[in-house]
Amino acid sequence: MTDTDKNRINRRDAIKLTAATIAGATAAGVLGVPTSADAKSDTAVKVTGTGPGHVVKVHMPGMRVGAYPHPDAARQMVDRALTELTGESSVKDAWHRFISPSETIGIKINCLGTRWVSSMKEVVFAIVDSLRDAGVPNENMIIFDMFASNMMGGRYDQQPAARKVRVLAHKDYNKYGDWVSAGPAKAKFTKLFLDCDSIINVPPIKDHDLAGVTCCMKNVTFGCVEKPHINHEVVNEAMAHLWSLEEVRKRIKLNIIDGSTILYDGGPKANRRALVAHESIYATTDPVAMDSIAYELIENLRKENGLRTLNEVKRGPHFLKMAADLGLGVGDRKNIRLQTVDLPKFVGNPA
């Protein structure tokens, strides 16, 4: 048996994984690792509260002031997304469904699009403030991405002091785990990722020149490793199989998506001609469901703007079906429950 065979999850294993995840999550009071009810095809999922196929969208007109979200609007939206996703009445209780204040919590951002189409600082620090109010001390939080230059372009200054919320680039940190194989992919994950007990994944919604869509899954499987380019030729397979690794599944507790804008063409770097306001925050434990929604949003915008589909330009997001087949989430859009909360227009002064 090859290393690839060892790391590939077959249909029976995926079903076992789903059952074990749901059983363990029920005992713990949280479904922290989303899986599909069927490893070979997406079946109808009846969802109540947090679980596979459940995505919450909070929309607030006016949440952006110029190019960036207003911090107060972002905080309201993050907190509402959490309580809606979990069904908890308090934000603190909602957070405690996913994390413990004593843990080391990583916040994985994406700054490849610099200031125009990155995980916006206002959204990320709204999450930090919300975690702090839930009892997480500053020293237990790490905001990280790959390159310091991109992070600075995204308005994040490096901050390594241990008593504060650390902001670090893992290329500068320069510590990685051992090589791991997953399907046809291989990777070394940064120790910034491996040393965290829990990860909050905070991507934007973007078009991608290889995978078609970059949102939840690519932000982790290509953004937390030493040499992402070595998997570019198998980009779809890598996204699905790397996410299936225990090192990944056990750490990603929640995805909070910065949907303040959507980039529908020219990604993953910034293309201001294809960047539109969306004024939304999403929250989910199911990365496959969220990436399926991102795919739908991007395709709708491409159609509205006279562009060919992602499949027609040879970069359809085939990882969605692969991930669903591996039992990592719900990929069939008709079986995804998108719960939308429309908030009143935000009225406030620029930050």
GIZIVEN-V421255 format. One record per run of one state. SS is the DSSP state (H for helix, E for strand, - for the rest). FROM is the first residue (numbers start at 1). TO is the last residue. If there is no record, write none. Layout:
ss = <SS SS>
from = <FROM FROM>
to = <TO TO>
//
This chain:
ss = <- H - H - E - E - E - H - H - E - E - E - H - H E - H - E - E H - E - E - E - E H - E - E - E - H - E - H - H - E - H E - H - H - H - E ->
from = <1 3 8 11 29 54 61 64 66 68 70 71 87 91 97 105 109 113 114 117 118 121 134 138 141 146 148 154 159 160 166 170 174 176 177 180 183 185 188 189 191 195 198 202 204 209 212 215 216 222 225 226 228 244 246 250 252 264 272 275 285 287 305 319 326 333 336 337 344>
to = <2 7 10 28 53 60 63 65 67 69 70 86 90 96 104 108 112 113 116 117 120 133 137 140 145 147 153 158 159 165 169 173 175 176 179 182 184 187 188 190 194 197 201 203 208 211 214 215 221 224 225 227 243 245 249 251 263 271 274 284 286 304 318 325 332 335 336 343 351>
//
